[in-house]
Structures are given as structure tokens and as C-alpha cells.
Amino acid sequence: MSASKILIADDNPTNVELLEAYLTDLPCEIAIAVDGRDTLDKVAEFQPDLILLDIMMPKLSGFEVCRAVKDDPATRDIMVLMVTALNELGDIERAVNAGCDDFLSKPVNKIELLKRVENMLKLRSVKDELQRLREYIDGMDER
């Protein structure tokens, strides 16, 4: 897996440090966002492959951030893994309705996080390759 870009969006510095520590063995570049608005700004500038997104954040909730990312054609292919202490069935349903790709409850298990991140990054890579092939085929059809 080539170096991927992961955005950690969480307003709790302890959670951020823990997630960063768990991800150190992966070939990835990491950026941090501290609230919902900051997350959307970082998405635009950093262009991550995956967002580890907390739900309970200031300014915009993770639900709102996820919906904004998934509604924008420029960012809708970014994978979103909701990482949150909320674990009620209704919260999971709201996360899915907002467009998240997967959901992980706190406290985070390192092995579970790493496997989900690896799988989501592989899926993103396959989607990108499929898009490149579609563009290539479309170019061939135009000749």
C-alpha cells in the first residue's frame, strides 16, 4: 500500500494522540482537525483518502461534516470512518444516513482500527484504479 493520507478529526487531544500512535506502522501521512469547520477546511487542502471522524465535535458535528463531504462531488469518494463514544442504534443509523462508510466505537481497539483502516484504504485504491480505467476506456472510445 502506498502512502495514503488520513485525516484525524477529533477535538480531544488524547484521542488524537492515541489514534496517531495506533497508525504509526502504516505507510500514511496524517493531518489533524480539531472541530467540524476545521475538518472541512483540512479536507479541501489535504485531500485525504480517509477521515477518522469523531461525531461529537464543536462547530459542526461529525454527522454534518460527513454529509457535507459525501454531498460534494469533489470529495464524495473520501472514505469516512466514524470513531465515537456514541453507540446507540440511533447514532449508528444517523451515521449511516450521513454517508459514513464504517463505524467504530470507543474505546478503540488497535487491531480492529488497523484492519478497518487498511481495508478502507484498499477499497479507496481499487475505486481510484477503476476510475482511471473508465477514463482510459472512454478515451479509447473517442478515437
C-alpha positions in Angstrom: 0.0 0.0 0.0 1.5 3.4 -1.0 1.5 6.3 1.4 -2.1 7.3 2.0 -3.5 10.4 3.5 -5.5 10.1 6.7 -7.3 13.0 8.4 -8.0 12.5 12.1 -10.9 14.8 13.1 -11.4 14.9 16.9 -11.5 17.7 19.4 -9.9 15.6 22.2 -6.1 15.7 22.1 -5.8 12.4 24.0 -7.9 10.7 21.4 -5.9 12.2 18.6 -2.6 11.1 20.2 -4.0 7.5 20.6 -5.2 7.3 17.0 -1.9 8.7 15.7 0.1 6.2 17.8 -2.0 3.3 16.5 -1.4 4.4 12.9 2.4 4.8 13.1 3.1 1.4 11.4 1.0 2.2 8.4 2.6 4.0 5.4 0.4 7.1 5.7 0.6 10.9 6.0 -1.6 12.2 8.9 -3.3 15.5 9.3 -5.3 16.7 12.3 -8.5 18.7 12.5 -9.9 19.9 15.9 -13.5 20.8 15.0 -16.1 20.4 12.3 -15.2 23.5 10.4 -11.5 22.8 10.6 -12.2 19.3 9.3 -13.9 20.7 6.1 -11.0 23.1 5.6 -8.5 20.3 6.0 -10.4 18.1 3.6 -10.1 20.8 1.0 -6.4 21.5 1.5 -5.1 18.0 2.5 -7.3 15.9 0.2 -7.3 12.8 2.4 -8.1 9.2 1.3 -9.7 8.5 4.7 -11.2 10.5 7.5 -11.3 9.2 11.1 -14.2 11.3 12.2 -15.5 11.9 15.7 -19.2 12.6 16.0 -19.3 15.0 19.0 -17.2 18.0 17.9 -17.7 21.7 18.2 -18.9 24.0 15.4 -20.2 21.1 13.2 -20.9 17.6 14.3 -19.4 14.6 12.6 -22.8 13.9 11.1 -22.8 17.3 9.5 -19.2 17.0 8.3 -19.8 13.6 6.8 -22.9 14.7 5.0 -21.0 17.7 3.6 -18.1 15.5 2.4 -20.4 12.9 0.8 -22.7 15.5 -0.8 -19.7 17.3 -2.6 -18.8 15.6 -5.9 -15.2 16.6 -5.4 -14.9 14.8 -2.0 -17.6 12.1 -2.0 -15.1 9.3 -2.7 -13.2 10.0 0.5 -13.7 7.1 2.9 -15.2 8.1 6.3 -14.8 6.0 9.4 -16.9 7.4 12.3 -15.0 6.9 15.6 -17.2 7.8 18.5 -18.2 7.0 22.1 -21.8 7.1 20.9 -23.0 3.5 20.3 -26.8 3.7 20.4 -28.6 2.1 17.4 -30.0 5.5 16.5 -26.5 7.0 16.4 -25.3 4.3 14.1 -28.3 4.9 11.9 -27.7 8.6 11.8 -24.0 8.0 10.8 -25.0 5.6 8.0 -27.7 8.1 6.8 -25.0 10.9 6.8 -23.0 8.7 4.4 -20.2 7.2 6.6 -18.5 4.1 5.2 -17.9 2.4 8.5 -18.4 2.9 12.2 -16.1 2.2 15.2 -17.0 2.7 18.8 -14.6 4.0 21.5 -12.6 2.8 23.3 -10.9 1.9 20.1 -9.2 -1.5 19.8 -5.9 -1.1 17.9 -6.1 -4.3 15.9 -9.7 -3.5 14.8 -8.8 0.0 13.9 -5.8 -1.0 11.8 -7.7 -3.7 9.9 -10.6 -1.3 9.1 -8.3 1.4 8.1 -6.2 -1.0 5.9 -9.4 -2.4 4.3 -10.9 1.1 3.7 -7.7 2.3 2.1 -7.5 -0.8 -0.2 -11.1 -0.1 -1.2 -10.3 3.5 -1.9 -7.3 2.4 -4.1 -9.5 -0.1 -6.0 -12.1 2.7 -6.6 -9.4 5.0 -7.9 -8.0 2.4 -10.2 -11.5 1.7 -11.5 -12.0 5.4 -12.2 -8.7 5.6 -14.1 -9.6 2.5 -16.2 -13.0 4.1 -17.0 -11.3 7.3 -18.1 -8.9 5.3 -20.3 -11.7 3.3 -21.9 -13.7 6.5 -22.5 -10.6 8.0 -24.2 -10.2 4.9 -26.4 -13.9 5.1 -27.4 -13.4 8.7 -28.5 -10.7 7.8 -31.0 
